[in-house]
Amino acid sequence: GAVVSQHPSRVICKSGTSVKIECRSLDFQATTMFWYRQFPKQSLMLMATSNEGSKATYEQGVEKDKFLINHASLTLSTLTVTSAHPEDSSFYICSAHMPGTHDGYTFGSGTRLTVV
Amino acid sequence: AQSVTQLDSHVSVSEGTPVLLRCNYSSSYSPSLFWYVQHPNKGLQLLLKYTSAATLVKGINGFEAEFKKSETSFHLTKPSAHMSDAAEYFCVLMDSSYKLIFGSGTRLLVRP
């Protein structure tokens, strides 16, 4: 079945530094990937839609200069949290849409980011 | 606008008893609906999905859900809860641009 690998699973960084999270589709090519953020005991909120070879589409209220998304290949999308602050601490999850399907989505296992 | 409402933030059941997790949706077109499960600090696993085929959808681990257009509901059920079912469950609607809209989640607690 379709597998999406997300790394790292956990990361701790200092305030002011940048952190990159990778999302890879292992056995299919994903032209569209999605990045979500999940606060403790809350639901997933869509941050942005990542399209291979073009600029990401950000949801309202998401700072695109802070959350940089790159989708340079059909199997890899990255989310970089720039100049991280403690309030950026959260659980970030990616999802890939399977081409040719109407409703085929596969989720990564998530990344727990802690900014100290 | 499309939306999803999960009516219970927490549901507690005894092991071996039935599970009912409620979900209502709002959509101007025939929706695609999903149920996902999330264990602590993990990603999401698809339990089942409805895409305008049979209204009773069977999923993994004994779960099923029934799409009721007249009630705009898509409740998740399981005849007999197992301890391993304890997790967070999300009802999800796919919108017209293929974005997923998540409900607020229901935490299922299973008592021994």
Contacts between the chains, C-beta under 8 A, distances in Angstrom:
chain1	res1	chain2	res2	distance
A	6	B	43	7.2
A	32	B	98	7.4
A	34	B	99	7.3
A	34	B	100	7.2
A	41	B	107	8.0
A	42	B	104	7.4
A	42	B	105	7.4
A	43	B	90	6.6
A	43	B	102	4.6
A	43	B	103	6.5
A	43	B	104	4.9
A	43	B	105	5.0
A	44	B	44	7.8
A	44	B	90	7.2
A	44	B	102	4.8
A	45	B	102	7.7
A	46	B	99	6.1
A	46	B	100	7.2
A	49	B	99	6.9
A	91	B	41	7.3
A	93	B	43	5.9
A	93	B	44	7.0
A	95	B	44	8.0
A	95	B	100	7.3
A	97	B	98	6.4
A	102	B	32	6.9
A	102	B	51	6.5
A	103	B	32	4.8
A	103	B	34	7.5
A	103	B	49	6.0
A	103	B	51	5.5
A	103	B	94	5.9
A	105	B	34	8.0
A	105	B	46	7.7
A	105	B	100	6.5
A	107	B	36	7.7
A	107	B	43	4.4
A	107	B	44	4.3
A	107	B	45	7.8
A	108	B	43	5.4
A	109	B	42	6.0
A	109	B	43	4.0
A	110	B	41	6.9
A	110	B	42	6.5
A	110	B	43	4.9
A	112	B	41	6.2
